[in-house]
Amino acid sequence: MSVLLHVLLTLCLTVTQGGCTYTGEWNDSQLQPTIQKLMKGYNRYLRPNFNEGPVEIGMSLDIASIDAISEINMDYTATIFLRQRWRDSRLVFPGNESVSVDGRLVSLLWIPDTFIPDSKRSFLHDVTVENRLIRIFSNGTVLYALRITATIACNMDLTKYPMDRQVCTLQLESWGYNLQDVVFYWTRGNDSVKGLDILRLAQYSVESYYTSVSEAVYETGQYPKLVLHFALRRNVLFFILETYVPSVLLVVLSWVSFWISQSSVPARTCIGVTTVLTMTTLMMGARTSLPNANCFIKAIDVYLGICFTFIFGALVEYACAHFYTMKHHTIEDLHRELQRELNESNGNGSIPIVRSTQPNQSMVIATTAEQSANSDARNNAGAKEKAPGQGCGPSSAKDALCRVVSVFVVENPHDIDRRSRKVFPLAFLFVNILYWLYYLFL
């Protein structure tokens, strides 16, 4: 004990009305009785109120900064000032003075074993010295403050990314002392936490926060726990400019092909393929800052998938339009050639045979012409007897099937482009309304 007193007398500061300051010289007759009284019979290995009830420890926090929030690792890094207060009756001394002790003397006093359970990495700042503060008041109250930086886990739900709202926590627990030994409490409730209101983050804004008192239950017992809950709302404007607007512009660009002539095959194909490849690159870039292996279907993935579907649909639309155009031209050319041959053969009554480059095709055309000539009279006579809509048969099921098939029959291939100019924008607008209503308000 004499060695302990000698170290404390050597390093402690002179007690004054405003605190303690080190002067290099002190009045030994005034300082020595106070220090001796404080440290007489003091044992730092025993907590205050030993065998007399739990020690009440008040906590308060100052959030200096939240440096980084990582969706990949699902954690955040924060620098905090942690202040703990408790009363140690062994350190009571007369007067209304307070003693500020050098932080390196923390090893001489009993301090709580507070830790952050969700911390992945943490350290105590030590420039220029360890950032600790120990202040002893005359009634035995001890103020212990320190500045630490910790990387703390935060479980995130990214299903609405980037319109998401994350709720993270900062938990404080006792490592070895259970509820029979120590009790934690917030010194001023929600006002015990300072600094969150003025934080400025890159992608987030602090929406709300509150404190709570809980218990941590482990196999070894029940331990005191304090929890700070704070909600972070992501700023979506950056993602609108970075991802959503380019995606919409690419979809609109794919619609330009609807106003280009179907005969301009290189132009329409180039627009379709370019927009598809650009959209693919945009989708890959949007995923680089997010976890690769997870089960989240994020809101941004849904929107990019919608845009990719519309762009790919515009490319498929041209393929269908071009196919029906070529088919329509082939039938028209064949019909004109057959009509010309029929007109030329009206004088001698012979059946024309249309030449073809493919074998057996001339026989088919001739047979078709003969059948057409023989059945024209019967068709014209029976057309008056048939009611409209009965060409597919009398049954209602067959009529319904015919109506469904007639929807996909294209008489004029140019109608495909004309209808797409209205259908694609209206469908995209409707899907956007549903998308934003769901992810912003539901």
HELIX and SHEET records of a PDB file:
HELIX    1   1 SER A    2  LEU A   11  1                                  10    
HELIX    2   2 ASP A   28  MET A   39  1                                  12    
HELIX    3   3 SER A   89  LEU A   91  5                                   3    
HELIX    4   4 GLY A  103  LEU A  108  5                                   6    
HELIX    5   5 GLY A  189  SER A  192  5                                   4    
HELIX    6   6 LEU A  196  ILE A  198  5                                   3    
HELIX    7   7 LEU A  237  PHE A  239  1                                   3    
HELIX    8   8 ILE A  240  TYR A  244  3                                   5    
HELIX    9   9 VAL A  245  TRP A  255  1                                  11    
HELIX   10  10 VAL A  256  TRP A  259  5                                   4    
HELIX   11  11 VAL A  265  ALA A  286  1                                  22    
HELIX   12  12 ALA A  299  GLU A  344  1                                  46    
HELIX   13  13 GLN A  361  ALA A  383  1                                  23    
HELIX   14  14 SER A  396  VAL A  407  1                                  12    
HELIX   15  15 HIS A  414  PHE A  441  1                                  28    
SHEET    1   A 2 THR A  14  THR A  16  0                                        
SHEET    2   A 2 GLY A  19  THR A  21 -1                                        
SHEET    1   B 6 SER A  98  VAL A 101  0                                        
SHEET    2   B 6 ARG A 132  PHE A 137 -1                                        
SHEET    3   B 6 THR A 141  ALA A 153 -1                                        
SHEET    4   B 6 ASP A  75  ARG A  87 -1                                        
SHEET    5   B 6 VAL A  55  SER A  70 -1                                        
SHEET    6   B 6 VAL A 182  TRP A 186  1                                        
SHEET    1   C 6 SER A  98  VAL A 101  0                                        
SHEET    2   C 6 ARG A 132  PHE A 137 -1                                        
SHEET    3   C 6 THR A 141  ALA A 153 -1                                        
SHEET    4   C 6 ASP A  75  ARG A  87 -1                                        
SHEET    5   C 6 VAL A  55  SER A  70 -1                                        
SHEET    6   C 6 VAL A 193  LYS A 194  1                                        
SHEET    1   D 4 SER A  98  VAL A 101  0                                        
SHEET    2   D 4 ARG A 132  PHE A 137 -1                                        
SHEET    3   D 4 THR A 141  ALA A 153 -1                                        
SHEET    4   D 4 SER A 119  LEU A 124 -1                                        
SHEET    1   E 4 THR A 114  PHE A 115  0                                        
SHEET    2   E 4 ARG A 165  SER A 174 -1                                        
SHEET    3   E 4 GLY A 221  ARG A 234 -1                                        
SHEET    4   E 4 TYR A 204  TYR A 218 -1                                        
END                                                                             
